[in-house]
């Protein structure tokens, strides 16, 4: 059974990390808003596979091999309705959790450089 944490850590994290750097740089100040809006609008379908196609059309990304298995584990989970409901109705919470993960990653990188 897929949990909200699985959606955050496997699906959204993988999608976030796969967004083209040039897009993140271009929309630096509003990238999280773009990501949240794209997730929400892409989720208005009845299929996680269609959701994945939709998000790729809205935000330029190349799914990195190291995230592909995690992303597909959610996409192929067979829990489309449940996951899509979370993506539609819990978008802000899910994106904020992903954002916290990113801030922790950046803090770790920064502390490693200072060490």
N, C-alpha and C positions, 0 to 999 in steps of 0.2 A: 504494500500500500504506500502510495506517494504521500509525503507530508509537505506542509508549506515550507519547511526548512529544506527539503529536497529540491523544491522548485527554486528556492533562492540560491542554494549552493551548487546545484547541478545545471539548471536551465538558465536562470538569469545571470549568474556569475559567468558562465561560459559565453553567453551572448554579449555581455558587457565587455569581456576581455577580447572578444572577436571583432568589436567595432573598429573600423579603420582609424588609425591614429590621426590621419589628416582630418577626418570628420570631427574627432574629439578636440583637436586643436582649433579648428575653424569655429566651433560652437562651444569653446571652453567655458564660458560663463553660464550657458544654459543647456549643457549637454545632458545633465540628469533630467531636466524637464523634457527634453527631446526624447530621451530613452523611455521615460515613464509614459509619455503620450503615445509613443510608438507601440509599447507593450500593450497598453490598454486598447488602442484602436485595432491592433492586429488580432486581439483575442476575440473579437466579435465574429466568430465562425464556430462551426461545430466540430472542428478537427484540429488537433495539435499540429499535424503535418501542414495544414493550411496556415495555421498561426505562424509556423516557422517560415513558410514562403512569404507571408505578409510582412513579417518583421524585416526580412532580408530586402524587401522592396522599399521599405520606409527608411532604413538606415543602412548605409554601406558597411558591409562586414564580410569577412572571410573567416568561417569557423575554423579555428585552430585545431589541429589534430589532437592536442592534449585535452581539449574540451569536448570533442565530438562524441565520445562514448557517453559522457555524463548527459549531454544534451539529448542524445538519442534515447537514453534510458527513461527520460521523462516523456519525450515525444511518443515513444513506442510502448508506454506503460499501460495503455488501454483505459486510462482514467481521464479521457479528454474532457468530459463534461465538468468533472470536479476541478481539474487544474485550470481550465478556461474560466470557470466561475471565480476562482481565486485571482486569476490575472485581471479579470474585469472589476471585481468588487473589493479586492485587497491590494490594489496596485500601489498605492502610496506606501503602505507598510512593507510590501515586498521590495520595492525599489529602495526605500530607506535602509532596509536590512542589507541589501547589496551594496549600498553606498558606504555603510559602516565597514563592511568587509574590505572595500577598496581603501578606505582611510587607514585601516589597520595594516594593510599591505604596504601602503606608502610610508607609514610611520616605521615599519620594520626595515624597509629599504633605506630610509634616512638614517636610522640608528646603526645599520650595518656599515654605511658609508662613513659615519663618524667614528666607528670603532677602530 
